[in-house]
Amino acid sequence: MPLGIDRRLLLNVDWVLLGTALILSLVGVAMVYSAAHTGGSPDLHLKQLVLVGVGLLGLVGAAATDYRRLADRPVLLYVVSVLALAYVVRFGPLIAGTRRWVVIGGFQLQPSEFVKLAAAVVVAKIFAEYRQESLGLRDLLWPGAAVGLLGLLIALEPDLGTAACLVPMLFTVAFLAGLRMRAVVGLVVVMLLASALAWPFLRDYQKTRIYTFLDPSLDPKGAGYQKIQSQIAVGSGGVIGRGYLEGTQGQLGYLPARHTDFIFSVLAEEMGFLGVVAVLGLYLLVLWRMLETARLARDRLGAFLAAGITASLAFQVVYNVAMVAGLVPVKGLPLPLLSYGGSSVLATLMGVGLILSVRMRRFAN
């Protein structure tokens, strides 16, 4: 797969998207430093900075790759994704009660983060080959089953948060491809029924998270602790915040997972409402430029690929922010580009690279 870029393609690079993603990544490095420098890992921000650098290399590689040639190998992408997830579920190291990572050269990689991108390519390819203007549930069976298997394997790790990111990606692409509204309504009903039937199969800690979401006081020192401390941090930030490195919940260690899933709480406490609005504005700018790429894409494949990646990223941002605010149950879902984590940063920047690939080639032959 060639990685050389025609110089003419550089004229179509979305520098706004690229620059905004880089700004968010650097804000993430600063917030990781604030969240972790008083704990047992004061150098995490340096690791995050290196991860951003590696992620930018991945971004360049993804942008240099013609997305059409990448999509010509959907079976290979899918098989590799299934095998990688199956390996993690069976042989991955047990860390904090989950098997989500593989260890390569001393580095931990989370295959499910990259599988989201592979799933976006596969789904875009499948729907791009449909030629009818209107789609029904029957047309959703094959892509739904393919994504469902990936989601099931991710859920078995267990990682319900990442598995859930596949749902909006699938539905968004299906809707753009012409899925009829009555089919959408039918799917929503089926998902609601499936959610109810899945309750007996949830693990105890997952049920506890739902109970404590409804009433954190049921376990204020256990499962409800994160939600309570997060709400305290967000509320104490006020309009202008307590100041960088001056937050009490984050700096004194009251807030768990403050450099990963709850880094937005640290931001809200230290930078206040104004800082939150600024960061959310950057996310909105990124998502808008991604959707603009989907609109300008030269073909259905490019439009569906850009829309699928955008939907998955948007869901992750919205859910993480809502989780921090106490509006949805707690899940292990990082905030893209801000939370500490190599796989998340690398996969997100590679996703941006694929979006750039679509935009750069909108006038290509």
Secondary structure, 3 states (H helix, E strand, C coil): CCCCCCHHHHHHCCHHHHHHHHHHHHHHHHHHHHHHCCCCCCCHHHHHHHHHHHHHHHHHHHHHCCHHHHHCCHHHHHHHHHHHHHHHHHHCCCECCECCCEEECCEEECHHHHHHHHHHHHHHHHHHCCCCCCECHHHHHHHHHHHHHHHHHHHCCCCHHHHHCHHHHHHHHHHHHCECHHHHHHHHHHHHHHHHHHHHHCCHHHHHHHHHHHCHHHCCCCCCHHHHHHHHHHHHCCCCCCCCCCCHHHHCCCCCCCCCCCHHHHHHHHHHHHHHHHHHHHHHHHHHHHHHHHHHCCCHHHHHHHHHHHHHHHHHHHHHHHHHCCCCCCCCCCCCCCCCCHHHHHHHHHHHHHHHHHHHCCCCC
